[in-house]
Every structure is written in structure tokens, then in C-alpha cells.
Amino acid sequence: MIKNDRQYRITKAQVDRFNEALHAAQTRPSTQHPLLVRAEQDALRSQADDLRRQLAEYDRLRSGREVVLTGSSIEDLPRLLVSARIARGLTQRELAERLGLQEQQIQKYEATDYAGASLARIQEVIEALGIAMREDVFLPVQEFDAGTLFRRLEQAGLHRDFVLARLLPRRIAAHLEQSRRGAEAWALQAAYVVARIFDWKPSDLITGASLQLGGPVVAAARFKVAKHANPDQVTAYAVYAHYLALLLLEVTKPSRVTAPVRDPLALRQAIVDRYGSLTFASALRYTWDQGIPVLPLRDAAAFHGAYWRTEGRGVIVLKQRTTSSSRWLFDLGHELWHTGEAPTQPELQHIEPDDQRSAEVREDEQHAMEFAGAILLAGRGEELANTVVRKAQGKLERFKRVVPEVARDADVSVSSLANYIAYRVDFSGDFNWWPVAQNLQEPGPEPWSVARDILLEQADLAGLNPRDRDILDRALQ
């Protein structure tokens, strides 16, 4: 954004240089590939167009005509303050005089988007410019800095590192990372960003009022939180994951497919017929073809999958830290079973806990587990599990040796059979066999990257506003 006449003159000169460079690129002979030549010209043209837009905006603000300044959040406030000064016909020096400051101080404020200004100072600038603020734009009267923000978010189940890494735009996070104290303007912007994600009133977060995580998303999460987990952290992460899932739905084209396939063998055959084999990648593509986007996450949190349906459209979230493609494929099959639950209900929420042994979820999850096992093991899951038990004479310590033998004899994946056995043992509540199953996983492509790359192929993230795209981008890093 151009903020003064000097920058305006410099920008005009830059446009002239870009025009000259573009003319030279269009007229000189080149031995490069035509696509590379075109890319170079497009880049020059794009940069020149961006500078022209900035020049036109500055001209519009300086014209003296009535200008309506709008912003969608507190994040836009620094830009609006600069725009209002220009539209009022004030130079940086004249604004400084109104505030009893040096011109250099206003230059510094505007160069840093008012990052170093206290909230009291920002209020003084607003009053000096005669700006009318909307009622939902809240400026606190008491101290509110980065340290205060992070303490209040911690109480709601959101750790500082998670907030910085996942929730905040990079520019805001970079300023807040430098210190827990100070940076009031950046802390205020951060409060508005986080409040929007968790459907809080910004004033509640800023003033220290009680922060509630409500709605059906949280009800499902609280119902299925594992005993060893922190309920507040799991709840907060569930709301965050749901927010991302809704963003993904927003940029995914609806499908005409109306009824999910409920027969696991028919579903398996449909994937093989369309893609030649059953792999995690082919199952993902099939799911996307059904109009169900799949969001891969790998943060440390106490649930490993979710299915949400909103206004009749479904979205799957897979969250694992393992590099086992078979485990990710099993979880995808698990969630595909849930896509067929209550098909006439436009709204549905289902969250998979890390601990599957809770009595409340056993029957529900048992059906989903058997469905996923039937997809991966061609309907032979129970047969092969019983074979393992028989050959191991019912002794868990022998399973590690027996599972590969049974898998080879049946010509099925060792990884898939190991995961199926782990789920079965997990449901018994007597033993956690997952570490053993993990040691039996076969090497393959990194599944999170596979799911992320397919998402980027299928979804048009350019359709999101910049703030939401940044949040989704950070989840996909």
C-alpha cells in the first residue's frame, strides 16, 4: 500500500521500469521454451498491474471525493487508518501534529502496520481522524498484550505453540513469537482471528470472560474423549478441525452421488475397477469422486478421525502421525462406514477417540472396524483373525510371529491384518497391541503427503479468503 507522496513517485517509476522490461521480453529473440517465456512475461505483467492498482487506490483516496472505507475484521484496522489519513487529505506530518508526535513516529507506525503502537495510541489516532467504528470492533481499555492473550487461550485448552503454528496468520505469529509481552496491536488482531475460529465474541476473549466451546461438534467430542486425554484440549482441537473441514467443503464441488456404498466388498471392487488396485491413494481418489473431501492432519491430539455432515454434505478428517499407509487406509474405510449412517439426516457428527475401549462407543465402532477390515482384507477379516488366534493358541505374545505367516498364506497385506488384529485386541480392553502392529507395517509412500497432494489437486483453495486460506495452508504444511 502506498502511504505518502514519496512512495507514490517511487511506485510510478517502478511501473515504468516493469513496462520497459515487459516490452524487451516481448520483442527480443529467445531460445527458451515458449512456456518459460510466457511465464516470465506474465510475472512482469502481474507485478506492473499490482503497482498500478496501488497507484489508482492512492489517487482515489487523494481525490477529495467521498470514500467509503470498509474492513471485515480488526486485522484491517492498520490499513484503514492509513487510508483514512490519506482520504482526509492529511500528510503524515499533519497527523503527527494533531497527536503531538514527531512525523517520524507516524512514519514508523504506518511502516509496521501500527505494530509498536499501544491500544491507547490507536484509539487516539482513530479520534484524530474522526473515524466511526462499528460496535463489533472492540478496543480494550485495560492492558491486553501477547502474554495475556496466551494465558487466556491456555485456559481454554489452546497451547501457545499450537496457536502460533496453526491458528494465526504468519505475519501476526511472527510478531507475537518475539515476546510474550508488548505488541498490543498484534495481540488484538490475534484475538479476533482466534475468536472467529471458535465462534467466541472477541470482547469475551479480550476481557477475560468465560470462553465456552458449544454446539454439536463439541458435544460429540466430549462424549468420546478418551480417559487419559485432556478434555479441554481435545474439545478445542475438535472445533479447530471442524472449522478446517468446513473450509474444505467450501472449495469442493458437490457430487451427484447420493447414496454411499454400504457393502464393503462392493466398495472394494468399485475402487479396484476404477483404479486397478486397492491402495490408500486409490481409496482417497474414490472418496473424493463421491463428493466427500478428505482432510489429513497429523497434530498430536487425542482423536484420530472424524466425519461431519453439514447441510447434507460430508467431509472426512483423518489424523494420524504414523507413516503406515495401511493404517491410514483402515481409518479411511472406518470413516466411509460412518458416511452411510442416518443418510436422511442433513447434519451428523462423529469423532473417533484414540482409545476405542469405551463402552459407549464399542458397538458403533465395532461395525465401522468390521467394515474397514472387510475392505482391506476382502471380507476375510474375522476368518483370518480367528486363524491367528488358533495358531497362536490364544497367546498374545505369539501374535507377532503368527500374523505374518497367516497373511502370507492368505495372500493379504501383513500391515492390514496386523492393524485389524490391533483393533480387535483394542476393543477387548485388555491390551494395547498397536505398538506390535506398528512394527509389522510394510514400507510405502508417506500417507499424509499422499492425502495432502490429492487434496491440493481436488480443492480450489484460491476460493477462500486470504485469512482462511492461510489457516488451511498451515494445517497442510
Secondary structure, DSSP 4 states (H G I P E B T S, - for coil): ---SHHHHHHHHHHHHHHHHHHHHHHHS---S-HHHHHHHHHHHHHHHHHHHHHHHHHHHHHT-S------SSGGGHHHHHHHHHHHTT--HHHHHHHHT--HHHHHHHHHTTTTT--HHHHHHHHHHHTPPPPTT----SS---HHHHHHHHHHTT--HHHIIIIIS-HHHHHHHHT-SS--HHHHHHHHHHHHHHHT--HHHHHHT------SHHHHHHHHT--TTS-HHHHHHHHHHHHHHHHHHHHTS---S--S----HHHHHHHHHHHHSS--HHHHHHHHHHTT--EEEE----SEEEEEEEETTEEEEEEE-----HHHHHHHHHHHHHHHTSSTT-S-EEEEEES-TT-TTTHHHHHHHHHHHHHHHTTT-HHHHHHHHHHHTTT-GGGHHHHHHHHHHHHT--HHHHHHHHHHHHHHHTS---HHHHHHTPPP-S-HHHHHHHHHHHH--GGGS-HHHHHHHHHHT-
